[in-house]
Each structure stands twice: as structure tokens, then as C-alpha cells.
């Protein structure tokens, strides 16, 4: 582009000169100059040529006089850029001390501030000093950015504060009025700082702006959304806040096991039994999940009869589900039906329920006065949690063991066998 502009300039200048020469040839004119009693008479064309010659001579003299200063300035500028490049390269490779030294020297060059090198150099030097454990030096580099580049200072300072486990300080830097509106990086850091200080609901509310500004890849934003949605539900202060946050979730999240678990547990803690039960029921009706089936049986809420009936209904479609069998056992034991609960527990253990089922079996035996089998069940729970072989309970014949392991084959709506998950 510069070459094109220069070429165009000289073409236009040549055309103007040719036009002027043509006019002067037709009528060269006469120029008379009286100076201190002396009269100079010449043509206009000759006067213009002499004037141009004098102007070119003065321009050459000026260039020769300023050439050493221009060369020195360019050398310093090139040195500052080289130190900046080397310092940033050392920062990427983990040479913290060398990186801080080079970037500090780059920032102190006379032309560094004018060429935009200084803020970038100070930011890199602050990161290098923080990585080396010199918090005072890092803060010194950040303070150099306070007046001229407050947004850069706030973003880098918040990043270092979060890495050092000081989210409140990071939040204070990013919420300062003189750094608004935040750039994409600052928005992400503010969301992380809010989540780290327990304000997960506000962090979740920033996801829309983060998606709009494309702060992270879509997959990472989806993971953050799922994580913060669950945490926001768990920190809801009352039932109204919990309901608002649940209703504001995307429809897909209302069947997500983590989100449903967080909502149901928080609703149960707030004595909102109906909401806790219905959220799990709806999620399991739409998409089966073993963790939600186990949660349905251990929720500290009432409605035992209703939950037991729902669990028995699900058992017809999922007869080999260890989590559902364990949930049925817990519900039956809570209602005082120990015989039914024991039968479900033996089936759950045969289907791989593990230590939780053995522990529940131990509770039942202990409540029914069978201390010997209760101690054995508790020991098996410990063994199962360690991955060790368990000891068989006495009094269980082969027919009963085969009945525990027998499972009706599950088939889909087309009559094809359904593979167990």
C-alpha cells in the first residue's frame, strides 16, 4: 500500500511538472528582484528551478544532520522489541528470572511506551515474577500499569490473585468502575472469581455474555454451565430462589443427573419434599440413570408409599438395576417391611450393588436383633469398598442364590433384548 501511494504521488507530481513546464515554455515570464541596491532579473522558470534546488539541498542537509539520531532511535526500538520477544519466549519456557529481567529492560526503553511495548512487557514481567514467587515484584510491575492501562492491570492482577487462591481480591479488581466494560478475558476471570467466592448463581448468569463474546470453546462453556448450574442449585437460600433457578435452567439440564441430584437434595434440605421427589421421578421417566435411582431411595423425605410404588413400577422395566433394588430395600425397611427389604438387598448384591447394599443389610440385621449376621454384613461392606472378596451369609441355599441372580430379560419397544448399562 505504501509503494502504491508513493508511486501515485510521483506520477501526479510529474504530471503537474509537465503542465507547468508547458506553460512556462509558452510564456517564460520575467522575474525582477531588488535586494540592497542590486537588481536581479531572470525568468520565472529559472527562479522556480533555483528554488527547488535550494529546497532539495536544505532537505539533504537536514537528513544528514538527523541521520545519527534516527539510527540511534531505530536501534533502541529494535533492541526493545528483541528484548520483548526474548522475554516472552523465556516466559513460555519457564525461565522466570530471565524473562522478568528481559521484559523489565524492554519496558524501560525510552521508546517502549510510545510503541506500545511497555504495557505488554510489564504484564509479562508480572506473570514471570509471580511464577517465581516474588509477589512484591509482580505487584510493582502491575502498579506501573495503573494509570495508563487500568484494564490490563486489573485482568493480570485478577489472574494472579485467582491462581494464588485470593478470589475476593480478584473480584474487587474486576468490579472497579474504571475497568468497565470488561474484555472477554476479564469476564471469564470474574465468573471464576464469583464461583470461588460462593456466588455461583451470579457466575451462571454471566454465561450468556461469555457465549456471545466466545470467551471459550463451546464444549468448555457447556461443562462450566453444567457445573455451575448444579452448584447454583445447591447454594439456593430458600425455596423461591431454588424454584427460580430450576425454572431458568435449559430443558436439557432438568434431566441431567448432576443437576437433578443438586435440586432434589437442596429441596429435601428445605423440606420441599414434593419437589424433590417429582424432579427425580420426571428425570427417571424420561431417561434412566442408576445414580438417580439410588438417590430416590435415600432422599431424607416422606412419601414412602408413593416412592415405593414408583420404584416397583420402574422395576418392571429395569429388573436388573442394582440401584433400584437398593432403593426399594431402603423404602421397605423405612416402612417396617424388613422381610421384603432383605429380599431386595440380596438381589441387589447379586446384581453388583456392592458395599452400600451390604451396609443396608447390616442395618436391617442389627435392627431385627440378628447381631451375628449384622456384623458379617458390615464386614462385607468394608471388604466390598476395598475391592476384596466378601464372605457368604449363612442360611442361604442354592435355590435362593439362583433366585437372587435371576433377571428377567429386558427388551425395547421393538422386542429386541436391551443391553445392560
C-alpha positions as CSV (number, residue, x, y, z in Angstrom):
1,X,0.0,0.0,0.0
2,X,2.9,2.4,0.8
3,X,4.6,1.6,-2.5
4,X,1.3,2.3,-4.4
5,X,0.8,5.7,-2.6
6,X,4.4,6.7,-3.3
7,X,4.1,5.8,-7.0
8,X,0.9,7.7,-7.3
9,X,2.4,10.7,-5.7
10,X,5.4,10.8,-8.1
11,X,3.1,10.3,-11.1
12,X,0.9,13.2,-10.1
13,X,4.0,15.3,-9.4
14,X,5.4,14.5,-12.8
15,X,2.1,15.5,-14.5
16,X,2.0,18.8,-12.6
17,X,5.6,19.5,-13.5
18,X,5.0,18.7,-17.2
19,X,2.0,21.0,-17.2
20,X,3.9,23.8,-15.5
21,X,6.8,23.4,-18.0
22,X,4.5,23.6,-20.9
23,X,3.0,26.8,-19.6
24,X,6.4,28.3,-18.9
25,X,7.8,27.4,-22.3
26,X,4.9,29.3,-24.0
27,X,5.5,32.3,-21.7
28,X,8.6,32.0,-19.5
29,X,7.8,35.4,-17.9
30,X,10.3,37.8,-16.2
31,X,11.1,38.0,-12.5
32,X,12.8,41.1,-11.1
33,X,14.2,41.1,-7.6
34,X,15.7,44.2,-6.0
35,X,17.9,43.5,-2.9
36,X,20.1,46.1,-1.3
37,X,20.5,48.2,-4.4
38,X,21.2,45.2,-6.6
39,X,18.6,44.2,-9.2
40,X,18.3,40.5,-10.3
41,X,16.4,39.8,-13.5
42,X,15.6,36.2,-14.5
43,X,12.8,34.1,-16.0
44,X,10.2,32.6,-13.8
45,X,11.2,29.1,-14.8
46,X,14.8,29.6,-13.8
47,X,13.6,31.1,-10.4
48,X,11.5,28.0,-9.8
49,X,14.3,25.7,-10.6
50,X,16.7,27.6,-8.3
51,X,14.1,27.5,-5.5
52,X,13.6,23.7,-5.9
53,X,17.4,23.2,-5.9
54,X,17.7,25.2,-2.6
55,X,14.8,23.2,-1.1
56,X,16.4,19.9,-2.0
57,X,19.8,21.0,-0.7
58,X,18.3,22.0,2.6
59,X,16.4,18.8,2.8
60,X,19.5,16.8,2.3
61,X,21.4,18.7,4.9
62,X,18.6,18.2,7.4
63,X,18.6,14.4,6.7
64,X,22.4,14.2,7.1
65,X,22.2,16.1,10.4
66,X,19.3,13.9,11.8
67,X,20.5,10.6,10.4
68,X,22.6,9.6,13.5
69,X,19.7,10.4,15.9
70,X,17.2,8.4,13.7
71,X,19.6,5.5,13.5
72,X,20.1,5.5,17.3
73,X,16.3,5.7,17.9
74,X,15.7,2.8,15.5
75,X,18.4,0.7,17.2
76,X,16.8,1.3,20.6
77,X,13.4,0.4,19.2
78,X,14.7,-2.8,17.7
79,X,16.5,-3.6,20.9
80,X,13.3,-3.1,22.9
81,X,11.4,-5.4,20.5
82,X,14.0,-8.0,20.7
83,X,14.0,-8.0,24.5
84,X,10.3,-8.2,24.4
85,X,10.3,-11.2,22.1
86,X,13.1,-13.0,24.1
87,X,11.4,-12.2,27.4
88,X,8.0,-13.6,26.2
89,X,9.8,-16.7,24.9
90,X,11.6,-17.2,28.2
91,X,8.2,-16.8,30.0
92,X,6.7,-19.6,27.9
93,X,9.6,-21.9,28.6
94,X,9.5,-21.2,32.3
95,X,12.8,-19.2,32.7
96,X,11.1,-16.9,35.2
97,X,14.1,-14.8,36.3
98,X,15.5,-14.3,32.8
99,X,12.0,-13.5,31.5
100,X,11.4,-10.9,34.2
101,X,14.8,-9.2,33.6
102,X,14.4,-9.0,29.8
103,X,10.8,-7.8,30.0
104,X,11.7,-5.2,32.6
105,X,14.5,-3.9,30.4
106,X,12.1,-3.8,27.4
107,X,9.6,-1.8,29.4
108,X,12.3,0.7,30.5
109,X,13.4,1.6,26.9
110,X,12.7,5.3,26.1
111,X,10.5,4.4,23.1
112,X,8.8,1.4,24.7
113,X,5.8,3.4,26.0
114,X,5.3,5.2,22.6
115,X,5.3,2.0,20.6
116,X,3.0,0.0,23.0
117,X,5.8,-2.3,24.2
118,X,5.7,-1.1,27.8
119,X,2.3,-2.5,28.9
120,X,2.9,-5.8,27.3
121,X,6.3,-6.1,28.8
122,X,5.1,-5.1,32.3
123,X,2.3,-7.7,32.1
124,X,4.7,-10.5,31.1
125,X,7.2,-9.4,33.8
126,X,4.4,-9.5,36.4
127,X,3.5,-13.1,35.4
128,X,7.1,-14.1,35.5
129,X,7.7,-12.6,38.9
130,X,4.5,-14.2,40.3
131,X,5.6,-17.6,38.9
132,X,8.9,-17.2,40.6
133,X,7.1,-16.5,43.9
134,X,8.1,-12.8,44.1
135,X,4.7,-11.2,44.8
136,X,6.2,-7.8,45.7
137,X,7.9,-7.6,42.3
138,X,4.8,-8.7,40.5
139,X,2.8,-6.0,42.2
140,X,5.4,-3.4,41.3
141,X,5.1,-4.3,37.6
142,X,1.3,-4.2,37.8
143,X,1.4,-0.8,39.6
144,X,3.3,0.6,36.6
145,X,0.1,-0.1,34.5
146,X,-2.3,1.6,36.9
147,X,-2.5,5.0,35.3
148,X,-2.0,4.2,31.6
149,X,-3.6,0.7,31.2
150,X,-6.0,0.1,34.1
151,X,-7.9,-2.7,32.3
152,X,-4.7,-4.7,31.6
153,X,-3.6,-4.2,35.2
154,X,-7.0,-5.4,36.5
155,X,-7.1,-8.5,34.3
156,X,-3.5,-9.6,35.0
157,X,-3.9,-8.8,38.7
158,X,-7.1,-10.8,38.9
159,X,-5.5,-13.7,37.1
160,X,-2.6,-13.8,39.5
161,X,-4.9,-13.4,42.5
162,X,-7.1,-16.4,41.4
163,X,-4.0,-18.5,40.8
164,X,-2.9,-17.7,44.4
165,X,-6.2,-18.5,45.9
166,X,-7.5,-15.0,46.5
167,X,-10.8,-14.8,44.6
168,X,-12.1,-11.9,46.7
169,X,-9.2,-9.7,45.7
170,X,-9.7,-10.7,42.0
171,X,-13.3,-9.8,42.2
172,X,-12.5,-6.4,43.7
173,X,-10.1,-5.6,40.9
174,X,-12.5,-6.7,38.2
175,X,-15.5,-4.8,39.6
176,X,-13.8,-1.5,39.7
177,X,-15.7,1.2,37.7
178,X,-12.6,2.3,35.7
179,X,-12.2,-1.1,34.1
180,X,-15.7,-1.5,32.8
181,X,-16.8,-2.9,30.4
182,X,-14.6,-5.9,30.9
183,X,-12.9,-7.6,28.0
184,X,-13.6,-11.3,27.3
185,X,-10.7,-12.5,29.5
186,X,-11.8,-10.3,32.3
187,X,-15.4,-11.6,32.0
188,X,-14.2,-15.2,32.3
189,X,-12.0,-14.3,35.3
190,X,-14.9,-12.5,37.0
191,X,-17.1,-15.5,36.6
192,X,-14.5,-17.8,38.1
193,X,-13.9,-15.4,41.0
194,X,-17.7,-15.3,41.7
195,X,-17.9,-19.1,41.7
196,X,-14.9,-19.3,44.0
197,X,-16.4,-16.9,46.5
198,X,-19.7,-18.8,46.6
199,X,-21.7,-16.5,44.3
200,X,-22.2,-19.4,41.7
201,X,-25.7,-18.0,40.8
202,X,-24.1,-14.8,39.5
203,X,-21.4,-16.7,37.7
204,X,-24.0,-18.8,36.0
205,X,-25.7,-15.6,34.9
206,X,-22.6,-14.4,33.1
207,X,-22.6,-17.5,30.8
208,X,-24.8,-15.7,28.2
209,X,-22.4,-12.8,27.8
210,X,-19.5,-15.3,27.7
211,X,-21.1,-17.3,24.9
212,X,-21.8,-14.1,23.0
213,X,-18.1,-13.0,23.3
214,X,-16.9,-16.5,22.6
215,X,-14.6,-16.5,25.6
216,X,-14.1,-20.3,25.5
217,X,-14.8,-23.1,23.1
218,X,-18.4,-24.3,23.2
219,X,-17.5,-27.6,24.8
220,X,-15.8,-25.9,27.7
221,X,-18.7,-23.4,28.2
222,X,-21.1,-26.4,28.3
223,X,-19.1,-28.0,31.0
224,X,-19.0,-24.8,33.0
225,X,-22.7,-24.4,32.6
226,X,-23.4,-27.9,33.9
227,X,-21.0,-27.4,36.8
228,X,-22.3,-24.0,37.8
229,X,-25.9,-25.0,37.3
230,X,-25.6,-27.7,39.9
231,X,-23.6,-25.5,42.3
232,X,-26.1,-22.7,42.0
233,X,-28.9,-25.1,42.9
234,X,-27.0,-26.3,46.0
235,X,-26.4,-22.8,47.3
236,X,-30.0,-21.6,46.9
237,X,-31.0,-19.8,50.1
238,X,-34.7,-20.6,50.1
239,X,-37.4,-22.5,48.1
240,X,-38.3,-19.5,46.0
241,X,-34.7,-18.9,44.8
242,X,-34.4,-22.7,44.2
243,X,-37.5,-22.7,42.1
244,X,-36.4,-19.7,40.1
245,X,-33.0,-21.2,39.3
246,X,-34.6,-24.5,38.4
247,X,-37.1,-22.9,36.0
248,X,-34.3,-20.8,34.4
249,X,-32.3,-23.9,33.5
250,X,-32.4,-25.1,29.9
251,X,-34.8,-28.0,29.4
252,X,-32.0,-30.5,28.8
253,X,-30.5,-29.8,32.2
254,X,-33.7,-30.7,34.0
255,X,-32.9,-34.3,33.3
256,X,-29.2,-34.1,33.8
257,X,-28.3,-36.4,36.7
258,X,-26.0,-33.9,38.4
259,X,-28.5,-31.0,38.2
260,X,-31.4,-33.2,39.3
261,X,-29.4,-34.5,42.2
262,X,-28.4,-31.0,43.3
263,X,-32.0,-29.8,43.0
264,X,-33.6,-32.8,44.8
265,X,-31.1,-32.7,47.7
266,X,-31.5,-29.0,48.2
267,X,-35.3,-29.2,48.0
268,X,-35.2,-32.0,50.6
269,X,-33.0,-29.9,52.8
270,X,-35.5,-27.1,52.6
271,X,-38.4,-29.5,53.5
272,X,-39.8,-29.3,50.0
273,X,-40.5,-33.0,49.7
274,X,-42.9,-33.0,46.8
275,X,-40.5,-31.0,44.6
276,X,-37.6,-33.2,45.5
277,X,-39.5,-36.4,44.7
278,X,-41.1,-35.1,41.5
279,X,-37.8,-33.9,40.0
280,X,-36.2,-37.4,40.3
281,X,-39.4,-39.1,39.1
282,X,-39.6,-37.0,36.0
283,X,-35.9,-37.4,35.1
284,X,-36.1,-41.2,35.5
285,X,-39.3,-41.4,33.4
286,X,-37.5,-39.6,30.6
287,X,-34.1,-41.1,30.9
288,X,-33.0,-43.9,33.2
289,X,-30.0,-43.3,35.4
290,X,-28.6,-45.5,38.1
291,X,-27.4,-42.7,40.3
292,X,-30.8,-41.1,40.3
293,X,-32.4,-44.4,41.1
294,X,-30.2,-44.7,44.2
295,X,-30.9,-41.1,45.2
296,X,-34.7,-41.8,45.0
297,X,-34.3,-44.4,47.8
298,X,-32.1,-42.4,50.1
299,X,-33.7,-38.9,49.9
300,X,-34.5,-37.8,53.5
301,X,-38.1,-37.1,52.8
302,X,-41.5,-38.7,53.4
303,X,-43.9,-40.0,50.8
304,X,-42.6,-43.6,51.4
305,X,-45.7,-45.3,49.9
306,X,-45.7,-43.2,46.8
307,X,-42.0,-43.7,46.2
308,X,-42.2,-47.4,46.8
309,X,-45.0,-47.8,44.2
310,X,-43.0,-45.8,41.7
311,X,-39.9,-47.9,42.3
312,X,-41.9,-51.1,41.8
313,X,-43.2,-49.7,38.6
314,X,-39.7,-49.0,37.3
315,X,-38.5,-52.4,38.4
316,X,-40.7,-54.0,35.8
317,X,-38.7,-52.2,33.1
318,X,-35.4,-52.4,34.9
319,X,-35.4,-55.7,36.9
320,X,-31.6,-56.0,37.0
321,X,-30.9,-52.4,38.3
322,X,-28.8,-52.7,41.5
323,X,-29.5,-49.1,42.4
324,X,-33.3,-49.5,42.1
325,X,-33.3,-52.8,44.1
326,X,-31.3,-51.0,46.8
327,X,-33.7,-48.1,46.7
328,X,-36.7,-50.5,47.1
329,X,-34.9,-52.1,50.0
330,X,-34.4,-48.8,51.8
331,X,-38.0,-47.8,51.3
332,X,-39.4,-51.1,52.5
333,X,-37.1,-51.0,55.6
334,X,-38.3,-47.4,56.3
335,X,-41.9,-48.7,56.2
336,X,-41.0,-51.6,58.6
337,X,-41.2,-54.3,55.9
338,X,-37.9,-55.9,56.7
339,X,-38.6,-59.3,55.0
340,X,-39.3,-57.6,51.7
341,X,-36.3,-55.3,52.2
342,X,-34.0,-58.2,52.9
343,X,-35.1,-59.9,49.7
344,X,-34.4,-56.8,47.6
345,X,-31.0,-56.4,49.2
346,X,-29.9,-60.0,48.4
347,X,-31.0,-59.4,44.8
348,X,-29.2,-56.0,44.7
349,X,-26.0,-57.6,46.0
350,X,-26.3,-60.4,43.4
351,X,-26.6,-57.7,40.7
352,X,-23.5,-55.9,41.9
353,X,-24.8,-53.2,44.3
354,X,-21.6,-53.6,46.4
355,X,-20.8,-52.0,49.8
356,X,-23.9,-49.8,50.1
357,X,-26.2,-52.8,49.9
358,X,-24.1,-54.8,52.4
359,X,-24.2,-51.8,54.8
360,X,-28.0,-51.5,54.4
361,X,-28.3,-55.3,55.1
362,X,-26.2,-54.8,58.3
363,X,-28.5,-52.0,59.4
364,X,-31.5,-54.3,58.9
365,X,-30.0,-57.3,60.7
366,X,-29.0,-55.1,63.6
367,X,-32.5,-53.6,64.0
368,X,-34.0,-57.1,63.8
369,X,-31.7,-58.4,66.6
370,X,-29.6,-60.7,64.3
371,X,-26.2,-59.3,65.6
372,X,-24.1,-62.1,64.1
373,X,-25.2,-61.7,60.6
374,X,-25.3,-57.9,61.1
375,X,-21.5,-57.9,62.0
376,X,-20.8,-60.1,58.9
377,X,-22.8,-57.8,56.7
378,X,-20.9,-54.8,58.0
379,X,-17.6,-56.6,57.5
380,X,-18.6,-57.4,53.9
381,X,-19.5,-53.8,53.3
382,X,-15.9,-52.8,54.3
383,X,-14.5,-55.6,52.1
384,X,-16.6,-54.6,49.1
385,X,-15.5,-51.0,49.4
386,X,-11.9,-52.2,49.3
387,X,-12.4,-54.5,46.4
388,X,-11.8,-57.6,48.4
389,X,-13.8,-60.9,48.3
390,X,-16.9,-61.0,50.6
391,X,-18.0,-63.8,52.9
392,X,-21.3,-65.5,52.1
393,X,-24.1,-65.2,54.6
394,X,-25.1,-68.4,56.3
395,X,-28.6,-69.8,55.8
396,X,-28.8,-69.0,52.0
397,X,-29.3,-72.2,50.0
398,X,-28.6,-72.6,46.3
399,X,-32.2,-72.0,45.2
400,X,-32.3,-68.7,47.0
401,X,-28.9,-67.6,45.5
402,X,-30.1,-68.5,42.0
403,X,-33.3,-66.6,42.5
404,X,-31.2,-63.6,43.5
405,X,-29.2,-63.7,40.4
406,X,-32.1,-64.4,38.0
407,X,-33.1,-61.4,36.0
408,X,-36.0,-61.1,33.5
409,X,-34.6,-60.2,30.1
410,X,-35.2,-56.5,29.3
411,X,-36.5,-55.8,25.8
412,X,-37.1,-52.5,24.0
413,X,-40.2,-51.3,22.2
414,X,-39.2,-53.4,19.2
415,X,-38.9,-56.6,21.2
416,X,-35.1,-56.7,20.9
417,X,-33.0,-57.6,24.0
418,X,-31.8,-54.5,25.9
419,X,-28.1,-54.4,26.8
420,X,-27.4,-53.6,30.5
421,X,-25.6,-50.4,31.0
